[in-house]
């Protein structure tokens, strides 16, 4: 077991700033992340080919983390946590996996967000990816040069993804944004007060001069090629008529939902879907802090300042000087939330036989007859697969209004051996071998 | 020039650029990462270890998230059935 004073879970912008601030102020800090390197999703490095998307702020922040003395432990996925002061993480490598236990005095949850996927006919076809998902695959060596891509859904991520895909040689035929122009306008107008964001938006648009940006439109269907195994086109609607756009890939996502499983497991109080924190980023548990998207979807600037506040608070430092920036970030989050509010027509996307739970292949029709999550889980296995409802949970919440039920450890699947002594683990291995032999 | 890494995907040796994730290698090889409970081929969706659609059998161990691992010489991966 490793012991530290401050444990940060998540090495995205919020976690990096939290770890840096705490370590620079004399605290012993360990940062865990399930990926190999720091940066989170927004600062994900390309592991293949040139990194065209490198930026100065990322370099500066990562360099400051390195100098701070905080220890980064990558490839660690936290699967259980206790507020009394321990977490357990699965350390995965090509060689195999092992469990590590880490003790802490203070915990900072900077677990980021994931994309919201709404089910629609054809969304399980190979060729349909998350918007950030496709970008991640490209950075991991999947080439898109010459491929025709439609980017669809909602949120500021769509334009960023489309611009990056275009840079990587994809032919982005259209960006399909469900929010109507009138709903987006106040958000876009407010960017005048933030020149950096405005410049970024302008750069994205410049790269996409051949791409049509359709607001108030959404994808209703993904159509398979004749082999039935690969995407060939999508059907798009503006609510009045439906047309077909042929494409090799669809990159889609309906904005972001926070990763709050650890906060739920610990028993932190929530405000709606988000972890409730005070001005020092402290949760309802006195030794647990949270920063970034789990406390509200607010983007990069908010994550950086909230992380810094949480780190300073853990070191007992004053955070007054950062509160103005934090308040501005909250304002940005509120405007973004209004701009990308989901239209009610999206609730009509799934047909009777459209799969809602991809892990267990549960159709919309078999889920909607139930009274709530517990009932549906018991009767249909919806949300009971390996992702533990991380994909279908937010979808069902939007489609049927069901609130998520309690979270239990392990918060993602881990090998049975992780819970055993060495002797017990050996016994499981022997039994598994016997079963395999008898097949 | 970037170095190539040999990996075996469903029994066929493929050469991928160093730094390629196993999920990307399976896409390049045109192989699904898993077959769903009703028999549909599936590939990675989220690319960040959340959705578990990219899970495959890596070096004999089932249910490994291939989007979270880089190809290393000699690795073997099979579609999770």
Interface residues (C-beta under 8 A of the other chain):
Chain A: X34 X35 X36 X41 X46 X47 X48 X49 X75 X77 X92 X94 X96 X114 X115 X117 X124 X126 X128 X129 X130 X132 X133 X134 X135 X136 X137 X140 X141 X142 X143 X229 X259 X358 X359 X360 X361 X385 X386 X387 X390 X391 X413
Chain B: X2 X16 X17 X18 X19 X20 X21 X23 X24 X25 X27 X28 X32 X36 X37 X38 X40 X41 X42 X43 X44 X45 X46 X47 X48 X49 X50 X51 X52 X53 X55 X58 X59 X61 X63 X64 X67 X68 X69 X70 X72 X75
